[in-house]
Amino acid sequence: MWIEAKSDRVTVVFSTVLKDDDDIVIGKVFLQEFKEGRRANVTAPQVLFSWDPPASLNDTDARVGEGVGYITFVLFPRHTQPSNRDNTINLIHLFRNYLHYHIKCSKAYIHSRMRAKTADFLKVLNRAKPEAPNKKSTIMNRKQIVNHCN
């Protein structure tokens, strides 16, 4: 975690590792919602996500690689006032766990929905199976042998 305090804002940057392709997609969507959430609530901190380390981390040994992303929070004076400071610190401190928890929950939800859809499709397929043709049986279920003799 990297923190930079200025007179008008505090910038908090931390890295997170999204291990597989599903985590990356769901994580990007989730973080996009945070960016959009600022439009709905102007008091929310600015949240940025990037696969590259921010420019402020250029002279550090910031991790770079596959699945490593950087989340940046820009906190304004209203977030760091003495009345809000403890809550802000707690929320920032727990954010990475919050993000990974919701990624896992989203994957579980999508997986259960896929299972339900698969079960529905199997029901449709089972109803669409053609019925087995009726066998014509003869006396005592033996085949008739027809002998054509001249």
MORABEL-V869004 format. One record per residue. N is the residue number from 0. PHI is phi in degrees with one decimal (* if undefined). PSI is psi in whole degrees, -180 to 180 (NA if undefined). Layout:
n=N phi=PHI psi=PSI
n=N phi=PHI psi=PSI
This chain:
n=0 phi=* psi=138
n=1 phi=-125.4 psi=131
n=2 phi=-126.6 psi=134
n=3 phi=-128.9 psi=119
n=4 phi=-102.0 psi=129
n=5 phi=-124.2 psi=174
n=6 phi=-67.2 psi=-31
n=7 phi=-105.3 psi=-7
n=8 phi=-165.6 psi=163
n=9 phi=-123.4 psi=128
n=10 phi=-107.2 psi=127
n=11 phi=-119.1 psi=124
n=12 phi=-124.5 psi=133
n=13 phi=-143.1 psi=156
n=14 phi=-97.2 psi=157
n=15 phi=-143.6 psi=150
n=16 phi=-111.3 psi=122
n=17 phi=-104.6 psi=112
n=18 phi=-74.5 psi=-42
n=19 phi=-123.6 psi=173
n=20 phi=-60.3 psi=-38
n=21 phi=-63.4 psi=-43
n=22 phi=-61.0 psi=-40
n=23 phi=-63.2 psi=-47
n=24 phi=-64.3 psi=-49
n=25 phi=-66.1 psi=-40
n=26 phi=-61.9 psi=-42
n=27 phi=-63.9 psi=-42
n=28 phi=-64.5 psi=-44
n=29 phi=-60.8 psi=-46
n=30 phi=-70.3 psi=-30
n=31 phi=-62.7 psi=-38
n=32 phi=-63.6 psi=-35
n=33 phi=-65.5 psi=-41
n=34 phi=-63.1 psi=-41
n=35 phi=-72.8 psi=-29
n=36 phi=-61.9 psi=-28
n=37 phi=-64.5 psi=-31
n=38 phi=-65.9 psi=-36
n=39 phi=-79.2 psi=-30
n=40 phi=-131.1 psi=103
n=41 phi=-69.6 psi=-15
n=42 phi=-85.1 psi=-7
n=43 phi=-71.8 psi=148
n=44 phi=-70.9 psi=156
n=45 phi=-75.0 psi=134
n=46 phi=-122.4 psi=127
n=47 phi=-124.0 psi=148
n=48 phi=-132.3 psi=137
n=49 phi=-149.7 psi=150
n=50 phi=-82.3 psi=-18
n=51 phi=-101.6 psi=146
n=52 phi=-61.6 psi=143
n=53 phi=-61.1 psi=159
n=54 phi=-59.0 psi=-30
n=55 phi=-67.2 psi=-15
n=56 phi=-102.7 psi=12
n=57 phi=-59.2 psi=-38
n=58 phi=-91.3 psi=17
n=59 phi=-114.1 psi=176
n=60 phi=-96.8 psi=48
n=61 phi=-61.5 psi=139
n=62 phi=-66.5 psi=139
n=63 phi=-135.1 psi=139
n=64 phi=162.9 psi=-174
n=65 phi=-69.4 psi=126
n=66 phi=83.5 psi=0
n=67 phi=-93.5 psi=120
n=68 phi=-122.1 psi=163
n=69 phi=-122.6 psi=129
n=70 phi=-110.5 psi=129
n=71 phi=-119.7 psi=129
n=72 phi=-110.4 psi=132
n=73 phi=-109.3 psi=110
n=74 phi=-99.4 psi=135
n=75 phi=-102.5 psi=171
n=76 phi=-53.0 psi=-32
n=77 phi=-65.2 psi=-25
n=78 phi=-83.0 psi=-24
n=79 phi=-107.5 psi=9
n=80 phi=-60.8 psi=151
n=81 phi=-53.1 psi=-34
n=82 phi=-72.3 psi=-25
n=83 phi=-107.9 psi=-13
n=84 phi=-58.0 psi=-49
n=85 phi=-61.4 psi=-43
n=86 phi=-64.3 psi=-42
n=87 phi=-62.2 psi=-45
n=88 phi=-62.5 psi=-43
n=89 phi=-62.3 psi=-44
n=90 phi=-65.6 psi=-43
n=91 phi=-64.6 psi=-42
n=92 phi=-63.7 psi=-34
n=93 phi=-92.6 psi=-4
n=94 phi=-61.4 psi=-43
n=95 phi=-60.2 psi=-45
n=96 phi=-63.7 psi=-40
n=97 phi=-59.8 psi=-46
n=98 phi=-62.1 psi=-50
n=99 phi=-67.0 psi=-35
n=100 phi=-61.8 psi=-46
n=101 phi=-71.3 psi=-30
n=102 phi=-63.8 psi=-46
n=103 phi=-64.1 psi=-42
n=104 phi=-64.8 psi=-40
n=105 phi=-64.3 psi=-42
n=106 phi=-63.0 psi=-41
n=107 phi=-64.8 psi=-41
n=108 phi=-64.4 psi=-47
n=109 phi=-61.0 psi=-41
n=110 phi=-63.1 psi=-44
n=111 phi=-66.8 psi=-37
n=112 phi=-65.9 psi=-39
n=113 phi=-65.1 psi=-40
n=114 phi=-62.9 psi=-43
n=115 phi=-63.3 psi=-43
n=116 phi=-64.1 psi=-40
n=117 phi=-62.2 psi=-42
n=118 phi=-62.6 psi=-41
n=119 phi=-63.1 psi=-44
n=120 phi=-64.6 psi=-37
n=121 phi=-64.1 psi=-37
n=122 phi=-62.5 psi=-44
n=123 phi=-62.9 psi=-44
n=124 phi=-63.9 psi=-41
n=125 phi=-65.4 psi=-35
n=126 phi=-71.3 psi=-26
n=127 phi=-88.8 psi=0
n=128 phi=-64.3 psi=135
n=129 phi=-70.2 psi=146
n=130 phi=-75.2 psi=150
n=131 phi=-68.2 psi=138
n=132 phi=-66.3 psi=145
n=133 phi=-71.4 psi=132
n=134 phi=-87.4 psi=136
n=135 phi=-85.5 psi=120
n=136 phi=-109.0 psi=154
n=137 phi=-106.3 psi=-171
n=138 phi=-58.5 psi=130
n=139 phi=59.1 psi=31
n=140 phi=53.6 psi=35
n=141 phi=-107.2 psi=149
n=142 phi=-74.5 psi=146
n=143 phi=-85.4 psi=133
n=144 phi=-105.5 psi=120
n=145 phi=-101.0 psi=126
n=146 phi=-108.4 psi=118
n=147 phi=-97.1 psi=101
n=148 phi=-109.0 psi=141
n=149 phi=-99.7 psi=NA
